[in-house]
Amino acid sequence: MHEDKMQLVRTQIAALCQAVRAHDIRTVYTVSCGGSLATLYPLTYLIPRETDRVTTAAFSSNEFVHDPPCRLDEHTLVVLNSQSGTTPETVQAAKLAAQAGALTAAYTTGTDSAIAQTVDCPIWYYDDPVNPYPLVLSIFPIVYQTVFGLLDVWNDTSRLPDIEQAMQTLESVCKQAVDEYRAPAREFARAHRTEPVIYTVSAGLDRCIAYILTNCSFMESVWKHSSPVHAGEFFHGACEAFGKETAVVAFLGLGKYRAVEERAVKFLQRITDKLTVLDAAALDLSALPEWTRPYVAPLVLHSLASEYCLQLSYVMGHPMSSRRYMGVEKY
C-alpha cells in the first residue's frame, strides 16, 4: 500500500542528489519557519559532522528574505519546508534563492502549490490526521533519507539503503515505544496539568525534537509556557532559574552528544522534583540496523514526546488542534 508514493519520494530524492552532483554544491542553507524549520535540523547538524565537502546554516524564512547570506549562488543548495506550500515568507525565500541562482529544493504536501512551482526539486510528504499515511511518508523520515542520500554523493558511500530500511521499520519501533510508555505519559499529564511552565533540555540531534515539543506542542497546541534549553548552555546562565518546583523534560540520545545531555540530567536530578527524562537507551531499537540507531533514536523519542503532550491535552480538556491566532487572525 502506498508503494507508488514511496517510489515517488525515492525518485525525487535521487533527482535532488543528481542535481547536487551537477551543481558542485559547496553550501547548504535550510530555510523555513517553526516546526518546519526544526524538521530540517538533521541537515544542518549531520552534514558538517559527516563530510568536509560543504558548510551549512539555518535561517528563519522571513529573516532570510530581509537579510540574506552573502554566499547565495549557483554553488548553494537552499532546502525549504512548507507543509501547505503556501507559507508566504517561505515562498518568498524560495523565489529569492532561485533569483540568486541557487539550487532549490522544498518539502511540501502541496503538490500544485506556489513553493512546488518555484523550486527546482520538490519533494512530497504526506499528512492526513483523519486517514494517516504510513510514518515513512512523513517529513522526518524523508528528511533523513535526503541527508544520507546527499552524504553518499559527497562521501562516495552507500549508507542510504540502511537508512531506507530503518525508515521502513520506524513506525513499528515508535508504536512499540509509545505503547510501553503510555502509562508514564498519562502520569506525566496528571502531574503537569496545571504546571505554568515546562522547559525542555537537550543537545545534538535531540535539539530539533525538543524544539518541536516546546514550540509546536506545549506552546502552540496546549498553550503552556515553555522554552528549549541547550544541555551544554544550561550551565552558563539558565541553570540559575531552575529550582525544586521547575518542570523539565530532558532528552538522552545515543549519539556522541549524549554526554552533554547526561551532565545536565545528573544536575537536574539533584535540584528539581519535576524532572521527566526520555532516554533512548531504555528503548528497544533492535529492529533498526545497528549503526543507524544513534541517528534514528531522536525520531523515536519524538514519538514519545508527542504522546506525552497528547496525554496532557486530554487531561487539560484542551484539543491539540486549538488555535487562537494561527489561521484565525491576520498578522
Disulfide bonds with the S-S distance in Angstrom:
none
